[in-house]
């Protein structure tokens, strides 16, 4: 059986390894940071990056909510419904914002912006499988996502972040 089916809310413990903190707590940290940035940011590029971090945080929080809050295994239907609820709320929020505000800001973004965001998502996929005793194919997919994220970030991240810091629209 996989490690997750045996895990109780007390494991993995942060005191044993820094990377073994539950994804839930990383998600809470991402939510706090992104909501703070969104509250004060006025430039669209900064808001886009903060919104991406917000979505990642909600995904991590939703992934662990069933285990930590409801104390049910990952494979429980309640846990899966909770995760689907998080995903649906993010999707409906994005649709609502697009219908309300339009999609004009998508035209501001270019290849460097899109691929930098993709690198962040690939890195998060790799984190989900960090040091998990899973099947080799899943571990290979996690490693491939990390390598892809690093390549994309190296090729396109500098341009994106320099524009964010330079206050380019």
Secondary structure, 3 states (H helix, E strand, C coil): CCHHHHCCCCCCCCCCCHHHCCHHHHHHHHHHHHHHHHHHCCCHHHHHHHHHHHHHHHHHHHHHHHHHCCCCCCCCHHHHHHHHHHHHHHHHHHHHHHHHHCCHHHHCCCHHHHHHHHHHHHHHHHHHCCCCCCCHHHHHHHHHHHHHHHHHHHHHHHHHHHHHHCCCC
